[in-house]
Amino acid sequence: MKLTTAVLAAGAALSLTTAVVGAARFRQDARHQAERNDAVLARNQLDWLAQMSTNPDVAKLWTPEDMDVEEYMQLLNANQLICMLSLRDRLGFVRAGHLPWYASKLMESDVCRRYWNRFGDLRAEEAEGDDRAEHFTRVLDQAAKNHPQAQPAAA
């Protein structure tokens, strides 16, 4: 092989390697930016939920007509916990197979079950079209069904 051919081949290989590494880096940067955006949006939502679950005057503006403000504030507090778990899951901080355990722990709480019974269908609608969100919702729904609410005693 002539020296010029070898130099050209080496240059082409180096260019191809650089292009592949650059493309991989671009995909990684895009994924990290999406994760940062997700975290910022979740932080905004969690801040809003914190205000709503601790300030009755603010919560009163958004409370459904058929619900007491104090109950709504409690349910929003449960929503905070669910949103935090959802963010951890979306960012990959929940190890494979551990989501059902976390969901079960959340649903041991009466307020989380009350929240899910009232707003779980809304969350399922919101998750439509997002495979990860749909999976998260199904896991939480199953955990809620595994911890049924206590039925009031007959009078």
Contact map, one row per residue, 1 for C-alpha under 8 A:
11101100000000000000000000000000000000000000000000000000000000000000000000000000000000000000000000000000000000000000000000000000000000000000000000000000000
11111100000000000000000000000000000000000000000000000000000000000000000000000000000000000000000000000000000000000000000000000000000000000000000000000000000
11111110000000000000000000000000000000000000000000000000000000000000000000000000000000000000000000000000000000000000000000000000000000000000000000000000000
01111111000000000000000000000000000000000000000000000000000000000000000000000000000000000000000000000000000000000000000000000000000000000000000000000000000
11111111100000000000000000000000000000000000000000000000000000000000000000000000000000000000000000000000000000000000000000000000000000000000000000000000000
11111111110000000000000000000000000000000000000000000000000000000000000000000000000000000000000000000000000000000000000000000000000000000000000000000000000
00111111111000000000000000000000000000000000000000000000000000000000000000000000000000000000000000000000000000000000000000000000000000000000000000000000000
00011111111100000000000000000000000000000000000000000000000000000000000000000000000000000000000000000000000000000000000000000000000000000000000000000000000
00001111111110000000000000000000000000000000000000000000000000000000000000000000000000000000000000000000000000000000000000000000000000000000000000000000000
00000111111111000000000000000000000000000000000000000000000000000000000000000000000000000000000000000000000000000000000000000000000000000000000000000000000
00000011111111100000000000000000000000000000000000000000000000000000000000000000000000000000000000000000000000000000000000000000000000000000000000000000000
00000001111111110000000000000000000000000000000000000000000000000000000000000000000000000000000000000000000000000000000000000000000000000000000000000000000
00000000111111111000000000000000000000000000000000000000000000000000000000000000000000000000000000000000000000000000000000000000000000000000000000000000000
00000000011111111100000000000000000000000000000000000000000000000000000000000000000000000000000000000000000000000000000000000000000000000000000000000000000
00000000001111111110000000000000000000000000000000000000000000000000000000000000000000000000000000000000000000000000000000000000000000000000000000000000000
00000000000111111111000000000000000000000000000000000000000000000000000000000000000000000000000000000000000000000000000000000000000000000000000000000000000
00000000000011111111100000000000000000000000000000000000000000000000000000000000000000000000000000000000000000000000000000000000000000000000000000000000000
00000000000001111111110000000000000000000000000000000000000000000000000000000000000000000000000000000000000000000000000000000000000000000000000000000000000
00000000000000111111111000000000000000000000000000000000000000000000000000000000000000000000000000000000000000000000000000000000000000000000000000000000000
00000000000000011111111100000000000000000000000000000000000000000000000000000000000000000000000000000000000000000000000000000000000000000000000000000000000
00000000000000001111111110000000000000000000000000000000000000000000000000000000000000000000000000000000000000000000000000000000000000000000000000000000000
00000000000000000111111111000000000000000000000000000000000000000000000000000000000000000000000000000000000000000000000000000000000000000000000000000000000
00000000000000000011111111100000000000000000000000000000000000000000000000000000000000000000000000000000000000000000000000000000000000000000000000000000000
00000000000000000001111111110000000000000000000000000000000000000000000000000000000000000000000000000000000000000000000000000000000000000000000000000000000
00000000000000000000111111111000000000000000000000000000000000000000000000000000000000000000000000000000000000000000000000000000000000000000000000000000000
00000000000000000000011111111100000000000000000000000000000000000000000000000000000000000000000000000000000000000000000000000000000000000000000000000000000
00000000000000000000001111111110000000000000000000000000000000000000000000000000000000000000000000000000000000000000000000000000000000000000000000000000000
00000000000000000000000111111111000000000000000000000000000000000000000000000000000000000000000000000000000000000000000000000000000000000000000000000000000
00000000000000000000000011111111100000000000000000000000000000000000000000000000000000000000000000000000000000000000000000000000000000000000000000000000000
00000000000000000000000001111111110000000000000000000000000000000000000000000000000000000000000000000000000000000000000000000000000000000000000000000000000
00000000000000000000000000111111111000000000000000000000000000000000000000000000000000000000000000000000000000000000000000000000000000000000000000000000000
00000000000000000000000000011111111100000000000000000000000000000000000000000000000000000000000000000000000000000000000000000000000000000000000000000000000
00000000000000000000000000001111111110000000000000000000000000000000000000000000000000000000000000000000000000000000000000000000000000000000000000000000000
00000000000000000000000000000111111111000000000000000000000000000000000000000000000000000000000000000000000000000000000000000000000000000000000000000000000
00000000000000000000000000000011111111100000000000000000000000000000000000000000000000000010000000000000000000000000000000000000000000000000000000000000000
00000000000000000000000000000001111111110000000000000000000000000000000000000000000000000000000000000000000000000000000000000000000000000000000000000000000
00000000000000000000000000000000111111111000000000000000000000000000000000000000000000000000000000000000000000000000000000000000000000000000000000000000000
00000000000000000000000000000000011111111100000000000000000000000000000000000000000000100000000000000000000000000000000000000000000000000000000000000000000
00000000000000000000000000000000001111111110000000000000000000000000000000000000000000100000000000000000000000000000000000000000000000000000000000000000000
00000000000000000000000000000000000111111111000000000000000000000000000000000000000000000000000000000000000000000000000000000000000000000000000000000000000
00000000000000000000000000000000000011111111100000000000000000000000000000000000000000000000000000000000000000000000000000000000000000000000000000000000000
00000000000000000000000000000000000001111111110000000000000000000000000000000000001000100000000000000000000000000000000000000000000000000000000000000000000
00000000000000000000000000000000000000111111111000000000000000000000000000000000000000000000000000000000000000000000000000000000000000000000000000000000000
00000000000000000000000000000000000000011111111100000000000000000000000000000000000000000000000000000000000000000000000000000000000000000000000000000000000
00000000000000000000000000000000000000001111111110000000000000000000000000000000000000000000000000000000000000000000000000000000000000000000000000000000000
00000000000000000000000000000000000000000111111111000000000000000000000000000001001100000000000000000000000000000000000000000000000000000000000000000000000
00000000000000000000000000000000000000000011111111100000000000000000000000000000000000000000000000000000000000000000000000000000000000000000000000000000000
00000000000000000000000000000000000000000001111111110000000000000000000000000000000000000000000000000000000000000000000000000000000000000000000000000000000
00000000000000000000000000000000000000000000111111111000000000000000000000011011000000000000000000000000000000000000000000000000000000000000000000000000000
00000000000000000000000000000000000000000000011111111100000000000000000000001001000000000000000000000000000000000000000000000000000000000000000000000000000
00000000000000000000000000000000000000000000001111111110011000000000000000000000000000000000000000000000000000000000000000000000000000000000000000000000000
00000000000000000000000000000000000000000000000111111111011000000000000010010000000000000000000000000000000000000000000000000000000000000000000000000000000
00000000000000000000000000000000000000000000000011111111001000000000000111111000000000000000000000000000000000000000000000000000000000000000000000000000000
00000000000000000000000000000000000000000000000001111111000000000000000010000000000000000000000000000000000000000000000000000000000000000000000000000000000
00000000000000000000000000000000000000000000000000111111111000000000000000000000000000000000000000000000000000000000000000000000000000000000000000000000000
00000000000000000000000000000000000000000000000000011111111100000000110010000000000000000000000000000000000000000000000000000000000000000000000000000000000
00000000000000000000000000000000000000000000000000000011111110000000000000000000000000000000000000000000000000000000000000000000000000000000000000000000000
00000000000000000000000000000000000000000000000000110011111111000000000000000000000000000000000000000000000000000000000000000000000000000000000000000000000
00000000000000000000000000000000000000000000000000111011111111100000100110000000000000000000000000000000000000000000000000000000000000000000000000000000000
00000000000000000000000000000000000000000000000000000001111111100000100000000000000000000000000000000000000000000000000000000000000000000000000000000000000
00000000000000000000000000000000000000000000000000000000111111100000000000000000000000000000000000000000000000000000000000000000000000000000000000000000000
00000000000000000000000000000000000000000000000000000000011111110000000000000000000000000000000000000000000000000000000000000000000000000000000000000000000
00000000000000000000000000000000000000000000000000000000001111111011100100000000000000000000000000000000000000000000000000000000000000000000000000000000000
00000000000000000000000000000000000000000000000000000000000001111110000100000000000000000000000000000000000000000000000000000000000000000000000000000000000
00000000000000000000000000000000000000000000000000000000000000111110000000000000000000000000000000000000000000000000000000000000000000000000000000000000000
00000000000000000000000000000000000000000000000000000000000000011111000000000000000000000000000000000000000000000000000000000000000000000000000000000000000
00000000000000000000000000000000000000000000000000000000000000111111101100000000000000000000000000000000000000000000000000000000000000000000000000000000000
00000000000000000000000000000000000000000000000000000000000000100111111100000000000000000000000000000000000000000000000000000000000000000000000000000000000
00000000000000000000000000000000000000000000000000000001001100100011111110000000000000000000000000000000000000000000000000000000000000000000000000000000000
00000000000000000000000000000000000000000000000000000001000000000001111111000000000000000000000000000000000000000000000000000000000000000000000000000000000
00000000000000000000000000000000000000000000000000000000000000000011111111100000000000000000000000000000000000000000000000000000000000000000000000000000000
00000000000000000000000000000000000000000000000000001000001000110011111111110000000000000000000000000000000000000000000000000000000000000000000000000000000
00000000000000000000000000000000000000000000000000011101001000000000111111111000000000000000000000000000000000000000000000000000000000000000000000000000000
00000000000000000000000000000000000000000000000000001000000000000000011111111100000000000000000000000000000000100000000000000000000000000000000000000000000
00000000000000000000000000000000000000000000000000001000000000000000001111111110000000000000000000000000000000110110000000000000000000000000000000000000000
00000000000000000000000000000000000000000000000010011000000000000000000111111111000000000000000000000000000000000010000000000000000000000000000000000000000
00000000000000000000000000000000000000000000000011001000000000000000000011111111100000000000000000000000000000000000000000000000000000000000000000000000000
00000000000000000000000000000000000000000000000000000000000000000000000001111111110000000000000000000000000000110010000000000000000000000000000000000000000
00000000000000000000000000000000000000000000000010000000000000000000000000111111111000000000000000000000000000010010000000000000000000000000000000000000000
00000000000000000000000000000000000000000000010011000000000000000000000000011111111100000000000000000000000000000000000000000000000000000000000000000000000
00000000000000000000000000000000000000000000000000000000000000000000000000001111111110000000000000000000010000000000000000000000000000000000000000000000000
00000000000000000000000000000000000000000000000000000000000000000000000000000111111111000000000000000000010000000000000000000000000000000000000000000000000
00000000000000000000000000000000000000000100010000000000000000000000000000000011111111100000000000000000000000000000000000000000000000000000000000000000000
00000000000000000000000000000000000000000000010000000000000000000000000000000001111111110000000000000000000000000000000000000000000000000000000000000000000
00000000000000000000000000000000000000000000000000000000000000000000000000000000111111111000000000000100000000000000000000000000000000000000000000000000000
00000000000000000000000000000000000000000000000000000000000000000000000000000000011111111100000000000000000000000000000000000000000000010000000000000000000
00000000000000000000000000000000000001100100000000000000000000000000000000000000001111111110000000000000000000000000000000000000000000000000000000000000000
00000000000000000000000000000000000000000000000000000000000000000000000000000000000111111111110000000000000000000000000000000000000000000000000000000000000
00000000000000000000000000000000000000000000000000000000000000000000000000000000000011111111110000100000000000000000000000000000000000000000000000000000000
00000000000000000000000000000000000000000000000000000000000000000000000000000000000001111111100000000000000000000000000000000000000100000000000000000000000
00000000000000000000000000000000001000000000000000000000000000000000000000000000000000111111100000000000000000000000000000000000000000000000000000000000000
00000000000000000000000000000000000000000000000000000000000000000000000000000000000000011111111000000000000000000000000000000000000000000000000000000000000
00000000000000000000000000000000000000000000000000000000000000000000000000000000000000011111111000000000000000000000000000000000000000000000000000000000000
00000000000000000000000000000000000000000000000000000000000000000000000000000000000000011001111101100000000000000000000000000000000000000000000000000000000
00000000000000000000000000000000000000000000000000000000000000000000000000000000000000000001111111100000000000000000000000000000000000000000000000000000000
00000000000000000000000000000000000000000000000000000000000000000000000000000000000000000000011111100000000000000000000000000000000000000000000000000000000
00000000000000000000000000000000000000000000000000000000000000000000000000000000000000000000001111110000000000000000000000000000000000000000000000000000000
00000000000000000000000000000000000000000000000000000000000000000000000000000000000000000000011111111100000000000000000000000000000000000000000000000000000
00000000000000000000000000000000000000000000000000000000000000000000000000000000000000001000011111111110000000000000000000000000000000010010000000000000000
00000000000000000000000000000000000000000000000000000000000000000000000000000000000000000000000011111111000000000000000000000000000000000011001000000000000
00000000000000000000000000000000000000000000000000000000000000000000000000000000000000000000000001111111100000000000000000000000000000000000000000000000000
00000000000000000000000000000000000000000000000000000000000000000000000000000000000010000000000001111111110000000000000000000000000000000000000000000000000
00000000000000000000000000000000000000000000000000000000000000000000000000000000000000000000000000111111111000000000000000000000000000000011001000000000000
00000000000000000000000000000000000000000000000000000000000000000000000000000000000000000000000000011111111100000000000000000000000000000001001101100000000
00000000000000000000000000000000000000000000000000000000000000000000000000000000000000000000000000001111111110000000000000000000000000000000000000000000000
00000000000000000000000000000000000000000000000000000000000000000000000000000000110000000000000000000111111110010000000000000000000000000000000000000000000
00000000000000000000000000000000000000000000000000000000000000000000000000000000000000000000000000000011111111011000000000000000000000000001001100100000000
00000000000000000000000000000000000000000000000000000000000000000000000000000000000000000000000000000001111111011000000000000000000000000000000000100000000
00000000000000000000000000000000000000000000000000000000000000000000000000000000000000000000000000000000111111111000000000000000000000000000000000000000000
00000000000000000000000000000000000000000000000000000000000000000000000000000000000000000000000000000000001111111100000000000000000000000000000000001000000
00000000000000000000000000000000000000000000000000000000000000000000000001100100000000000000000000000000000011111110000000000000000000000000000000000000000
00000000000000000000000000000000000000000000000000000000000000000000000000100110000000000000000000000000011111111111000000000000000000000000000000000000000
00000000000000000000000000000000000000000000000000000000000000000000000000000000000000000000000000000000001111111111100000000000000000000000000100111000000
00000000000000000000000000000000000000000000000000000000000000000000000000100000000000000000000000000000000001111111110000000000000000000000000000001000000
00000000000000000000000000000000000000000000000000000000000000000000000000110110000000000000000000000000000000111111111100000000000000000000000000000000000
00000000000000000000000000000000000000000000000000000000000000000000000000000000000000000000000000000000000000011111111110000000000000000000100100000000000
00000000000000000000000000000000000000000000000000000000000000000000000000000000000000000000000000000000000000001111111110000000000000000000000000000000000
00000000000000000000000000000000000000000000000000000000000000000000000000000000000000000000000000000000000000000111111110000000000000000000000000000000000
00000000000000000000000000000000000000000000000000000000000000000000000000000000000000000000000000000000000000000011111111100000000000000000000000000000000
00000000000000000000000000000000000000000000000000000000000000000000000000000000000000000000000000000000000000000011111111110000000000001000100000000000000
00000000000000000000000000000000000000000000000000000000000000000000000000000000000000000000000000000000000000000001111111111000000000000000000000000000000
00000000000000000000000000000000000000000000000000000000000000000000000000000000000000000000000000000000000000000000001111111100000000000000000000000000000
00000000000000000000000000000000000000000000000000000000000000000000000000000000000000000000000000000000000000000000001111111110000000001000000000000000000
00000000000000000000000000000000000000000000000000000000000000000000000000000000000000000000000000000000000000000000000111111111000001001100000000000000000
00000000000000000000000000000000000000000000000000000000000000000000000000000000000000000000000000000000000000000000000011111111000000000000000000000000000
00000000000000000000000000000000000000000000000000000000000000000000000000000000000000000000000000000000000000000000000001111111000000000000000000000000000
00000000000000000000000000000000000000000000000000000000000000000000000000000000000000000000000000000000000000000000000000111111111011001000000000000000000
00000000000000000000000000000000000000000000000000000000000000000000000000000000000000000000000000000000000000000000000000011111111011000000000000000000000
00000000000000000000000000000000000000000000000000000000000000000000000000000000000000000000000000000000000000000000000000000011111001000000000000000000000
00000000000000000000000000000000000000000000000000000000000000000000000000000000000000000000000000000000000000000000000000000011111111000000000000000000000
00000000000000000000000000000000000000000000000000000000000000000000000000000000000000000000000000000000000000000000000000000011111111100000000000000000000
00000000000000000000000000000000000000000000000000000000000000000000000000000000000000000100000000000000000000000000000000000000011111110000000000000000000
00000000000000000000000000000000000000000000000000000000000000000000000000000000000000000000000000000000000000000000000000000011011111111000000000000000000
00000000000000000000000000000000000000000000000000000000000000000000000000000000000000000000000000000000000000000000000000010011111111111100000000000000000
00000000000000000000000000000000000000000000000000000000000000000000000000000000000000000000000000000000000000000000000000000000001111111110000000000000000
00000000000000000000000000000000000000000000000000000000000000000000000000000000000001000000000000100000000000000000000000000000000111111111000000000000000
00000000000000000000000000000000000000000000000000000000000000000000000000000000000000000000000000000000000000000000000100110010000011111111100000000000000
00000000000000000000000000000000000000000000000000000000000000000000000000000000000000000000000000000000000000000000000000010000000001111111110000000000000
00000000000000000000000000000000000000000000000000000000000000000000000000000000000000000000000000110010000000000000000000000000000000111111111000000000000
00000000000000000000000000000000000000000000000000000000000000000000000000000000000000000000000000010011001000000000000000000000000000011111111100000000000
00000000000000000000000000000000000000000000000000000000000000000000000000000000000000000000000000000000000000000001000100000000000000001111111110000000000
00000000000000000000000000000000000000000000000000000000000000000000000000000000000000000000000000000000000000000000000000000000000000000111111111000000000
00000000000000000000000000000000000000000000000000000000000000000000000000000000000000000000000000010011001000000000000000000000000000000011111111100000000
00000000000000000000000000000000000000000000000000000000000000000000000000000000000000000000000000000001001000001001000000000000000000000001111111110000000
00000000000000000000000000000000000000000000000000000000000000000000000000000000000000000000000000000000000000000000000000000000000000000000111111110000000
00000000000000000000000000000000000000000000000000000000000000000000000000000000000000000000000000000001000000000000000000000000000000000000011111110000000
00000000000000000000000000000000000000000000000000000000000000000000000000000000000000000000000000000001001100001000000000000000000000000000001111111000000
00000000000000000000000000000000000000000000000000000000000000000000000000000000000000000000000000000000000000001000000000000000000000000000000111111100000
00000000000000000000000000000000000000000000000000000000000000000000000000000000000000000000000000000000000001001100000000000000000000000000000000111110000
00000000000000000000000000000000000000000000000000000000000000000000000000000000000000000000000000000000000000000000000000000000000000000000000000011111000
00000000000000000000000000000000000000000000000000000000000000000000000000000000000000000000000000000000000000000000000000000000000000000000000000001111100
00000000000000000000000000000000000000000000000000000000000000000000000000000000000000000000000000000000000000000000000000000000000000000000000000000111110
00000000000000000000000000000000000000000000000000000000000000000000000000000000000000000000000000000000000000000000000000000000000000000000000000000011111
00000000000000000000000000000000000000000000000000000000000000000000000000000000000000000000000000000000000000000000000000000000000000000000000000000001111
00000000000000000000000000000000000000000000000000000000000000000000000000000000000000000000000000000000000000000000000000000000000000000000000000000000111
